[in-house]
Amino acid sequence: MSRRRQIYEGKAKILYEGPEPGTLIQYFKDDATAFNAQKKGTISGKGVLNNRISEHVFTLLANIGVPTHFIKRLNMREQLIRQVEIVPIEVVVRNVAAGSLSTRLGIEEGTQLPRTLIEYYYKDDALGDPLITEEHIACFGWASQEEMHDIADMAIRVNDFMSGLFAGIGIRLVDFKLEFGRIWDGEFSRIILADEISPDGCRLWDIATNEKLDKDRFRRDLGGEVEAYQEVARRLGLLPEGLENDVLDLESHRKKRGK
Ligand code: UDP
């Protein structure tokens, strides 16, 4: 695979130079990290599932007019994307209290929030991605007022759409993280959705049982990570019948057919 120039390696993905200027190849690894990379592991087959799930969600979002960096999926673990200048902010959208919100404010996990909450975190591993306000973003010039308006607007649209998408397959969208990027056209830039949308960056609970179908299985040592990700993919209609039992089978099956 890789004679290509590697641009960046993150915790769960690698970015390679793309075939044309302004494009990149995003490769999904099986590596998993939690608690600011203090906990590390491998979830065999996760990259394949996240590539597929993210492709699906980004395609549906593009259909409703949310601009994204996704161009097309290339193979089991790679997708072609537009190169963006990443805005150094993690945008977290919450519908139900969980994780750091519950810990920070003492709200019981699972409490429905009275309204959707948007939070911003400064993307800096060395600092542990601290919670910030729009005042910090304006003060340090991480994004303009206009860009923040577009970001918040898109985050709400993504939340509305995804809440419905997941509710339709019996999954509660508790919270999720988004990242945005700038693309330049001469001296003008605009904001588009970047990164990925997958169970790595979302909390997804089964509506009937509250079973966790996301990375909390890894964070909290619950086991069954890949099965949970597969279940999300299966409900989204992304796993061919009969092959859902082993995503690695799926990968080797495709490789044999040269796809
Ligand atoms: N999240 C993420 N990357 C991060 C931090 C959070 O994808 O670096 C996602 C996480 O999966 C969850 C949501 O953002 O769906 C809110 O996470 P939270 O602030 O509760 O932090 P956590 O409990 O994951 O440390």
Residues whose N, C-alpha, C, O or C-beta is under 5 A from the ligand:
A	BS01	UDP	V92 A98 G99 S100 L101 D175 F176 K177 D200 G201 C202 R203
